[in-house]
Amino acid sequence: MPMDVQRARAETPGCAEVLHFNNAGAALMPRPVLEAVTEHLELEARIGGYEAANREAARWEATYDAIARLIGCGRDEIAVVENATRAWDMAFYAVPLGPGDRVLTARAEYVSNYLALLQVARRTGATVEVVPSDEMGQVDVEALRRMLDGRVRLVAITHVPTNGGLVNPVEDIGRVVRDHGHGALYLVDACQSAGQLPLDVTRIGCDLLSATGRKFLRGPRGTGFLYVRRAVLERLEPPFVDLHAATWVAADRYAWRPDARRFENWETNYATKIGLGVAVAYALDWGLEAIWERGRALGALLRRRLAEVPGVRVHDLGAVKGCIVTFTVAGLDPNDLKAALLQRRINVTVSLVEYARLDMEPRGLERMVRASVHYYNTEDEVERFVTAVRALA
């Protein structure tokens, strides 16, 4: 059944204000999410923050159920945290590493992740090694297979990089890591893929997965989640502890929570936590397969139409490409193009080399315009966008 785009737009107040091609930054929230957040904030203002959280416990607990449905896991395997970076960091810094241990990652790894890799390598004596990309620009699965040995403790891969349409083959990678048989953990950064395409942690075969709410899930800013496979929970030591993550059972002893919420902390924004759950449920109601099919088609259309504009060069890699489209215009600084588009109420952003240095630097790319579409965008908006770029090129 074709997606009811007009209904999606009618339920998205921002569609009447802007042409929003910055969904990989923060998508426009649908009205049910906006209302869920504001209703809880108003309740806090009326009766008090603690009291509002207690009264609405069923609503924020439902967020765990929605995320579990989204990625195919148990609700006890989910931690809800402040953002994707915090989720990834909580997972990564929990992995025990020492001298001689190896961490394998992708060429298109995101800056925050790679900085953490460098920091921990410096602290522990572990080494960080980059898996080569294949001729399409994605992780070379066979090269990964050859690199795996008994010293590899972690394979950390970004599913959809910040700086292009590439979709890494995370399921193929998962099979290779499992076949390896030495117990290496597999961490997937799904920051740009959650809400853009279907995710199933069993099919992926990952032990850990981090994601945000504000991007393709269309949730509030300041929300994210971490999946921790039940079977690996006791192998991990969360990098900090508080009275939510653990119980102080004796003067000299504490006991961790028995579920993934040991990676959370006590204080949280209950309004946005409820909003995240509503956003996930909203995406599930549309269907992730339908969302992916439409978004991928719009991305392909945008790439094709941009490539027809004289002076425009599209830079996306990958055998499978998604909703993120990156390009440059000859003789025009991407920041200037972003500013000119903003004057026309068109939202994009700019990807800088320091966001994905191992990928962009070898390709001679300092900065690119990043336009990212979603299912509530239209073919007409693609044409309006391309017309605006053509006028400015």
C-alpha positions as CSV (number, residue, x, y, z in Angstrom):
1,M,0.0,0.0,0.0
2,P,1.4,3.4,-0.9
3,M,2.4,5.6,2.0
4,D,-0.1,8.4,2.9
5,V,2.4,11.2,2.5
6,Q,-0.2,13.9,2.8
7,R,-1.3,12.5,6.2
8,A,2.3,12.4,7.3
9,R,2.7,16.0,6.3
10,A,-0.5,17.1,8.0
11,E,0.7,15.6,11.2
12,T,4.0,17.4,10.9
13,P,3.6,21.1,11.8
14,G,7.1,22.0,10.4
15,C,6.1,21.0,6.9
16,A,4.1,24.2,6.6
17,E,7.2,26.3,7.6
18,V,10.2,24.9,5.9
19,L,11.6,22.5,3.3
20,H,13.4,20.3,5.7
21,F,16.3,18.3,4.2
22,N,18.2,18.0,7.5
23,N,16.6,14.8,8.9
24,A,20.0,13.3,9.5
25,G,20.6,16.2,11.9
26,A,17.2,16.4,13.6
27,A,14.0,15.5,11.8
28,L,10.7,17.4,12.2
29,M,8.7,16.0,15.1
30,P,5.2,14.8,14.3
31,R,2.4,16.4,16.4
32,P,1.8,13.3,18.6
33,V,5.4,13.5,19.8
34,L,5.2,17.3,20.4
35,E,2.0,16.9,22.3
36,A,3.3,14.0,24.5
37,V,6.3,16.1,25.5
38,T,4.5,19.3,26.2
39,E,1.7,17.5,28.1
40,H,4.2,16.0,30.5
41,L,6.0,19.3,31.0
42,E,2.7,20.9,31.8
43,L,1.9,18.1,34.3
44,E,5.3,18.7,36.0
45,A,4.6,22.4,36.3
46,R,1.2,21.6,37.9
47,I,2.0,18.9,40.3
48,G,5.8,18.6,40.5
49,G,8.5,16.7,38.6
50,Y,8.7,13.6,40.9
51,E,5.0,13.3,41.2
52,A,4.5,13.6,37.5
53,A,7.0,10.8,36.8
54,N,5.3,8.6,39.3
55,R,1.8,9.3,37.9
56,E,3.0,8.7,34.3
57,A,5.2,5.7,34.9
58,A,3.2,3.5,32.5
59,R,3.9,6.0,29.7
60,W,7.6,6.2,30.1
61,E,7.9,2.4,30.8
62,A,6.2,1.9,27.4
63,T,9.2,3.5,25.8
64,Y,11.2,0.4,26.6
65,D,8.5,-1.8,25.0
66,A,8.5,0.3,21.9
67,I,12.2,0.3,21.4
68,A,12.3,-3.5,22.0
69,R,9.8,-3.9,19.2
70,L,11.8,-1.5,17.0
71,I,15.0,-3.5,17.1
72,G,13.7,-7.0,18.0
73,C,15.0,-7.5,21.6
74,G,13.8,-7.8,25.2
75,R,12.8,-4.7,27.1
76,D,15.4,-5.6,29.8
77,E,18.1,-5.2,27.1
78,I,17.4,-1.5,26.6
79,A,18.8,1.5,28.4
80,V,17.4,4.9,27.6
81,V,20.0,7.7,27.8
82,E,20.6,11.3,26.7
83,N,21.8,10.8,23.2
84,A,23.6,8.4,20.8
85,T,27.1,9.5,21.8
86,R,26.4,8.8,25.5
87,A,24.9,5.4,24.5
88,W,27.9,4.5,22.4
89,D,30.3,5.8,25.1
90,M,28.6,3.8,27.8
91,A,29.0,0.7,25.8
92,F,32.5,1.3,24.6
93,Y,34.0,2.4,27.9
94,A,32.5,-0.7,29.5
95,V,34.5,-3.1,27.4
96,P,37.6,-4.3,29.2
97,L,40.8,-3.6,27.2
98,G,44.5,-3.9,27.9
99,P,47.9,-3.9,26.3
100,G,47.9,-5.9,23.1
101,D,44.2,-6.0,22.7
102,R,42.9,-5.0,19.2
103,V,39.8,-2.9,18.3
104,L,38.7,-3.0,14.7
105,T,36.6,-0.2,13.2
106,A,35.5,1.3,9.8
107,R,37.0,3.9,7.6
108,A,33.8,6.0,7.8
109,E,33.7,6.0,11.6
110,Y,32.2,9.1,13.3
111,V,34.5,11.6,15.0
112,S,33.2,11.2,18.5
113,N,33.5,7.4,18.3
114,Y,37.0,7.6,16.9
115,L,38.2,10.1,19.5
116,A,37.0,7.7,22.2
117,L,38.9,4.9,20.5
118,L,42.1,7.0,20.5
119,Q,41.7,8.0,24.1
120,V,41.2,4.4,25.4
121,A,44.1,3.1,23.2
122,R,46.4,5.7,24.8
123,R,45.2,4.8,28.3
124,T,45.3,1.0,28.0
125,G,47.9,0.1,25.3
126,A,45.2,-1.4,23.1
127,T,45.5,-0.8,19.4
128,V,42.9,0.7,17.0
129,E,42.9,-0.7,13.4
130,V,40.8,0.4,10.5
131,V,39.2,-2.3,8.3
132,P,39.7,-1.4,4.6
133,S,36.8,-0.4,2.4
134,D,35.9,-2.3,-0.7
135,E,35.5,-0.8,-4.2
136,M,32.1,0.5,-3.3
137,G,33.3,2.3,-0.2
138,Q,31.7,0.1,2.4
139,V,33.5,-2.2,5.0
140,D,35.3,-4.9,3.2
141,V,33.9,-8.0,4.9
142,E,36.5,-10.4,3.6
143,A,39.3,-8.0,4.8
144,L,37.6,-8.0,8.2
145,R,37.6,-11.8,8.2
146,R,41.3,-11.8,7.6
147,M,42.0,-9.3,10.4
148,L,40.2,-11.2,13.1
149,D,42.2,-13.2,15.6
150,G,42.3,-14.0,19.3
151,R,43.5,-10.5,20.3
152,V,40.5,-8.7,18.8
153,R,38.3,-7.7,21.7
154,L,35.8,-5.4,19.9
155,V,34.5,-4.7,16.4
156,A,32.9,-1.2,16.3
157,I,31.1,-0.3,13.1
158,T,28.9,2.7,12.2
159,H,25.9,1.4,10.2
160,V,25.2,4.6,8.3
161,P,27.9,7.2,8.5
162,T,27.2,10.9,9.1
163,N,28.7,12.1,5.9
164,G,26.9,10.2,3.1
165,G,24.4,7.7,1.8
166,L,26.5,4.7,2.5
167,V,24.9,1.8,4.4
168,N,27.4,-0.6,5.8
169,P,26.6,-4.4,5.6
170,V,26.2,-4.8,9.3
171,E,24.5,-8.3,9.0
172,D,27.4,-9.7,7.0
173,I,29.8,-8.2,9.5
174,G,27.9,-9.8,12.3
175,R,28.1,-13.2,10.7
176,V,31.9,-12.9,10.3
177,V,32.4,-11.8,13.9
178,R,30.2,-14.7,15.2
179,D,32.1,-17.2,13.0
180,H,35.4,-15.9,14.3
181,G,34.6,-17.7,17.6
182,H,37.1,-15.9,19.9
183,G,34.5,-13.9,21.8
184,A,35.0,-10.4,20.2
185,L,32.2,-8.1,21.0
186,Y,30.3,-6.3,18.2
187,L,29.2,-2.7,18.7
188,V,27.0,-1.1,16.0
189,D,26.4,2.7,15.9
190,A,22.9,3.0,14.5
191,C,22.6,6.7,15.1
192,Q,21.7,7.4,11.5
193,S,19.9,4.1,10.7
194,A,17.4,3.9,13.6
195,G,14.1,5.1,12.0
196,Q,15.6,5.2,8.5
197,L,15.5,1.5,7.9
198,P,14.5,-1.7,9.6
199,L,16.8,-3.0,12.4
200,D,16.8,-6.4,14.0
201,V,19.6,-7.0,16.5
202,T,19.3,-10.8,16.1
203,R,19.8,-10.6,12.3
204,I,22.6,-8.1,12.8
205,G,24.2,-10.3,15.4
206,C,25.5,-7.4,17.5
207,D,26.1,-7.4,21.2
208,L,25.7,-3.7,21.6
209,L,23.8,-1.0,19.5
210,S,23.5,2.7,20.1
211,A,21.0,5.1,18.6
212,T,19.5,8.6,18.9
213,G,15.9,9.8,19.0
214,R,16.2,13.1,17.2
215,K,17.1,12.0,13.7
216,F,15.1,9.5,11.6
217,L,13.0,8.4,14.6
218,R,11.6,12.0,14.7
219,G,11.8,12.2,18.5
220,P,12.9,15.0,20.8
221,R,16.5,16.2,21.1
222,G,18.4,14.9,24.1
223,T,17.1,11.3,23.7
224,G,18.9,8.1,22.8
225,F,19.1,4.4,23.7
226,L,21.5,1.5,24.1
227,Y,20.9,-2.1,23.4
228,V,23.0,-4.6,25.4
229,R,22.6,-8.3,24.6
230,R,21.6,-10.1,27.8
231,A,24.3,-12.7,27.4
232,V,27.1,-10.2,27.5
233,L,25.8,-8.0,30.3
234,E,28.1,-9.5,32.9
235,R,31.2,-9.1,30.7
236,L,30.8,-5.3,30.8
237,E,31.6,-2.8,33.6
238,P,29.7,0.5,33.1
239,P,32.1,3.5,33.3
240,F,30.2,5.1,36.2
241,V,27.7,4.1,38.8
242,D,24.9,5.8,40.7
243,L,21.9,4.8,42.8
244,H,19.9,3.9,39.7
245,A,22.5,1.7,38.1
246,A,23.3,-0.2,41.3
247,T,22.1,-0.8,44.9
248,W,24.4,0.0,47.9
249,V,24.0,-3.3,49.7
250,A,26.6,-3.0,52.4
251,A,29.1,-0.4,53.6
252,D,31.8,-1.8,51.3
253,R,29.7,-3.3,48.5
254,Y,27.2,-2.5,45.8
255,A,25.3,-4.7,43.3
256,W,24.6,-3.8,39.7
257,R,21.1,-3.8,38.4
258,P,20.4,-7.1,36.6
259,D,19.3,-5.4,33.3
260,A,20.6,-3.0,30.8
261,R,19.4,0.0,32.9
262,R,22.7,-0.3,34.8
263,F,23.9,1.9,31.9
264,E,21.4,4.7,32.8
265,N,21.6,7.2,35.5
266,W,18.9,8.3,38.0
267,E,18.1,11.8,36.7
268,T,16.4,11.9,33.4
269,N,14.0,14.0,31.3
270,Y,10.8,12.2,31.6
271,A,9.0,14.4,29.1
272,T,11.4,13.6,26.3
273,K,11.6,10.0,27.4
274,I,7.9,9.7,26.9
275,G,8.3,11.6,23.6
276,L,10.9,9.1,22.4
277,G,8.5,6.2,23.1
278,V,5.7,8.0,21.2
279,A,8.1,8.7,18.3
280,V,9.2,5.0,18.1
281,A,5.6,3.8,18.2
282,Y,4.7,6.4,15.5
283,A,7.4,5.0,13.3
284,L,6.3,1.4,13.9
285,D,2.8,2.4,13.0
286,W,4.0,3.6,9.6
287,G,6.2,0.5,9.2
288,L,9.9,0.6,8.9
289,E,10.0,-1.2,5.6
290,A,7.6,1.4,4.1
291,I,9.6,4.2,5.6
292,W,12.9,2.8,4.2
293,E,11.4,2.1,0.7
294,R,10.1,5.7,0.4
295,G,13.2,7.4,1.9
296,R,15.6,5.4,-0.2
297,A,13.6,6.2,-3.3
298,L,13.6,10.0,-2.5
299,G,17.3,9.8,-1.8
300,A,18.0,8.2,-5.2
301,L,15.8,10.8,-6.9
302,L,17.7,13.6,-5.2
303,R,21.1,12.2,-6.2
304,R,20.0,11.7,-9.8
305,R,18.5,15.2,-10.2
306,L,21.5,16.9,-8.4
307,A,24.0,15.1,-10.7
308,E,22.2,16.7,-13.7
309,V,23.1,20.2,-12.5
310,P,26.2,21.6,-14.1
311,G,29.0,22.0,-11.5
312,V,27.4,19.7,-8.9
313,R,29.2,16.6,-7.8
314,V,27.5,14.0,-5.6
315,H,29.9,12.1,-3.2
316,D,27.9,9.2,-1.8
317,L,29.5,5.8,-1.6
318,G,28.1,2.3,-1.1
319,A,26.4,-0.6,-2.8
320,V,23.3,0.3,-0.8
321,K,22.5,4.0,-0.4
322,G,20.0,5.6,1.9
323,C,18.4,9.0,2.7
324,I,21.6,11.0,3.1
325,V,22.9,12.8,0.0
326,T,26.2,14.7,0.1
327,F,27.4,17.0,-2.7
328,T,29.5,20.0,-3.6
329,V,29.1,22.8,-6.1
330,A,32.1,23.9,-8.1
331,G,33.3,27.3,-6.9
332,L,30.8,27.6,-4.1
333,D,31.7,27.1,-0.5
334,P,29.2,24.6,1.1
335,N,28.7,26.9,4.1
336,D,27.7,29.7,1.7
337,L,25.3,27.4,-0.1
338,K,23.8,26.3,3.2
339,A,23.2,30.0,4.2
340,A,21.7,30.9,0.8
341,L,19.3,27.9,1.0
342,L,18.3,28.9,4.6
343,Q,17.3,32.3,3.3
344,R,14.9,30.3,1.0
345,R,13.6,28.4,4.1
346,I,15.4,25.2,3.0
347,N,17.3,23.3,5.7
348,V,20.5,21.4,5.0
349,T,23.8,21.1,6.9
350,V,27.5,20.8,6.1
351,S,29.7,17.7,6.8
352,L,33.3,18.7,7.7
353,V,36.4,16.6,7.1
354,E,36.9,16.4,10.9
355,Y,33.6,14.6,11.3
356,A,34.9,11.6,9.3
357,R,38.5,12.2,8.6
358,L,39.5,8.7,7.6
359,D,36.9,8.7,4.9
360,M,36.9,12.3,3.6
361,E,40.6,13.2,3.8
362,P,41.7,10.5,1.3
363,R,39.0,11.7,-1.1
364,G,40.2,15.3,-0.9
365,L,37.0,16.5,0.7
366,E,37.2,19.4,3.2
367,R,33.4,20.0,3.5
368,M,30.2,18.9,1.7
369,V,26.6,19.9,1.7
370,R,24.5,17.2,3.4
371,A,20.9,17.0,2.4
372,S,18.9,14.2,4.1
373,V,15.3,13.3,3.2
374,H,12.6,11.4,5.0
375,Y,9.3,9.8,4.2
376,Y,7.3,13.0,4.8
377,N,9.3,14.9,2.2
378,T,7.9,14.9,-1.4
379,E,9.1,14.6,-4.9
380,D,8.0,18.2,-5.4
381,E,10.3,19.3,-2.6
382,V,13.1,17.5,-4.3
383,E,12.4,19.5,-7.5
384,R,12.2,22.7,-5.6
385,F,15.5,21.9,-3.9
386,V,17.3,21.1,-7.1
387,T,15.9,24.3,-8.7
388,A,17.3,26.3,-5.8
389,V,20.7,24.7,-6.1
390,R,20.7,25.3,-9.8
391,A,19.9,28.9,-9.3
392,L,22.8,29.3,-6.9
393,A,25.4,27.2,-8.7
